[in-house]
Amino acid sequence: MLLLCAAYLQGGFNKAMDFDAAIAEMNHFGLAPAGPLAAAVIVLELGAAALILTGFWRWLGALALAGFTLMATFVALRFWEMPQPARFMAANSFFEHLGLVGGFLLVAWHDLKERTHV
């Protein structure tokens, strides 16, 4: 679980420590209002990862990160609009992120299945 959440813990922590860079990232992707969205991303990344790692409403944290990752992937990794060689690298990252989404969906499914069989 820690490895699955590592990027979100690191990302949330780095954004919290350098909030100006987090705002710049939102602006880079054309997301507004940048400040509130950056704050929401920090809370989501750290909060959902904490839910997964503690097991408290693990399914909710996993679904939150699955949804967030899917949306962020379509915002940040639009490889079909990029020229080569950027297209190649972005396409790889795009499909790696889809793998993360699948992993979070499996975590949510397993947690909900476990809760209904208790």
N, C-alpha and C positions, 0 to 999 in steps of 0.2 A: 504494500500500500504506500509505503514511504517513497519508493521509486516512482510509482505512478503519479504521486503528488509533488515530486521534487521540483518540476518546472514551475508549478503554481506557487509553491512556497518561496522559491527564489525570485520569481517575477513579482509577487506581491510585496515581498520584503524590499527588493530593489526599488520598486515604484514608491513605496512608503518613505524610503530613505532619500530619494531624489524625486520629489513630487513635481518639480519643474520639468524633468525629463518625461515623467508620466503624462503630463499635460501636452508636452511636445509630441509624444507618440499619438495621442488622441487627435491632435491637430494634423499630424502627418497623414492620418487615414481619413481626414475629413469628418471626424466625429465631434458633434457639439451638443451641449455645452461641455467643453473639454475638461474643466475642473471637476464638476460633479461626476462625470463619467469615469474619470481617472480614480476618484475616490471610491466609486461603486466597484470598479474592477479590483481594487486593492482589497476591499472588504470581501468580495466574492471569492477571489483567489485564496486568501488566507482563511476565511471562514469556512468555505466548502472543504478545503483541504483538512482543516481541523475536525470537521464532522466525520470525514472519512477515516482519519487516523485514530480518532477516539472511539469510533463505532457508534457514537450518538447520532441517530438519524443518518447513518452512513448512506442509505439509499438516496436521501435528499441531497447530500453533498455531491454524490456521484452524478446524479441527474443534473444538478446545477453546473458542474464542471463539464459534463458532456454537452449541454446546450450552449454554454459559453464558448467552449472550444470549437464547436461546429460553426457558430456565428462568426467568431474571430477568424477562423480559417477562410471563410468566404469573403471577409473584409480584407484580410492582410495577404492572402496567398492566391490572388487571382491570376494564376499562371497563364491562363488562356489569353490574357491581354498583354503578356510580356514578350519581348524579343529574346532570342537566345543570346547568351548563355543563362541569363536570369531565369528564363522559363524552365529550364531543366532543374535547377535548384529549387525553385518555388514549387514545381510539380511534385518533387520528392517530399518536400516539407508538407505540402497539402495532403498527400496520402498518408504520411506518418501521423499527421494530426487526426485523420479519420480513424487510424488505428487506436489513438488515445480515446477518441469518442467511443469506439467499440469496447475498449477496456473498461471505461466508466459505466457503460451500459451493463456489462457483465457484473461489475461490482454491485450496481443497484439491483439487478435481477437476483443475484445470489443473496443479498441482504434481505430483500423483500420475501424471497422464498423461505429463507431461514426463519424469519419472523412469523410467517403464516403456519409453519409446521411446529411451533413451540406449544 
